[in-house]
Amino acid sequence: MKNLKIALIGLGFGGSFVPIYLDHPYVDHVVLYDLDPAISHAFELQYKSEKISTAGSFEQILSDPSIDAVHIMTPIPQHAEQSIQVLKAGKHCACTVPMATSLVDIERINNAISLSGKNYMMMETTLYTYQYFYAKELLEHGNFGELQFVRGSHYQNMTGWPAYWMGLPPMWYGTHATAPITMLSGSRIRRVVCFGSGTLDEEMKQQYNNPFSTESALLEYENGLKGEVTRALFNVSRPYQEGMFLYGSKRSFEWGFCDGDKPYLCTLAALDAKWRGMGSDVEAVSLPNYHSLLPDSIQRHTVGNRFDPQNPQDSLTSGTGGGHHGSHPHLVHEFIMSIQERRKPWINENFASNITAACLCAHQSAMKNGTPIDVPSW
């Protein structure tokens, strides 16, 4: 295996990934590019590493044969076209969510992947949080019993964010809510029914012709399981939450009310002859950090600036991770190792296409007042 040369594009959100790539044992060099050259150079000066250089344009990155892979962290409207260009240039592609904003573009990305023979990974943070790892362990050990219903939520008020967010259909950015419950369902989303609700100011409706502040969808999985997701983007007074809720015949898992709160584990209690029904024992659980799944050199990034180099193991036992609940280094490691091991990444185009398409179909359904929409497959 040769160490990789990786380019990072878009350093607003993407800047948090720079030190992770620099510290990864299989990364030889990191190329930085942002539309604002001052931002790229600021990172170059901050880290003062021989492993960093800057590019003057996206085209320069595409034409550089020494660059093995590109991680795209640019605004949502650019994801599809830039992913296609990276793949056509013969480079592996990682892209922040969502994959695309149209079914046509999802198909174009899939075609580009097939023609290039390169890896595509959608960098969905919710599939690498310590909450997800904990729930996945419970499911794999049979602790839930049989899953009966799943639910996802993503409440986030985007007022004041960059202009391309304004009026965005809520479900277009719904993969944080659909990804964990779909992966744990063990199936793909086959059909959706969605209703839009709430109101937007008139100027907010213009950019995407979207009238809704909130959208809520029912999901039908191919294995018969059903789920529900709710996505709120504007005009909703609710603290931030990327929630995952799993309801089983033996145990259930509920995300805390706010994003950083402890989740609740509910365990079915024994039947009490004095009372009707069966109650549940409820526990707010402290979760472990899954840093041990990573190479030593990037484990500290699971807790971000909470890492204490004087007491490394003490700080790493924290479940309050940095970077979307500690997910960022796990995403980086999976992308790099999928290239090194010549295999598809875990969040590959098949899974990414399904959850992205389901969200796009959900908005179509909402615009048709709940008409069921079949989710296409590629």
Buried (B, 14 or more C-beta within 10 A) or exposed (E): EEBBBBBBBBBBEBBBBBBBBBBBEBBEBBBBBBBEBEBBEBBBEEBEBEBBBBBEEBEBBBEBEEBBBBBBBBBBEBBBBBBBBBBBBBBBBBBBBBBBBEBEBBBBBBEBBEEBEBBBBBBBBBBBBBBBBBBBEBBEEEBBBEBEBBBBBBBBBBEEEEEEBBBBBBBBBBBBBBBBBBBBBEBBBBBBBBBBBBEBEEEBBEEBEBBBBBBBBBBBBBEEBEBBBBBBBBBBEEEEBBBBBBBBEEBBBBBBEEBEEBBBBBBBEEEEEEEEEEEEEEEEBEBBBBBEBBBEEBBBBBBBEBBBEEEBEEBBEBBBBBBBBBBBBBBBBBBBBBBEEEEBBBBBBBBBBBBBBBBBBBBBBBBEEBEEBEBBEB
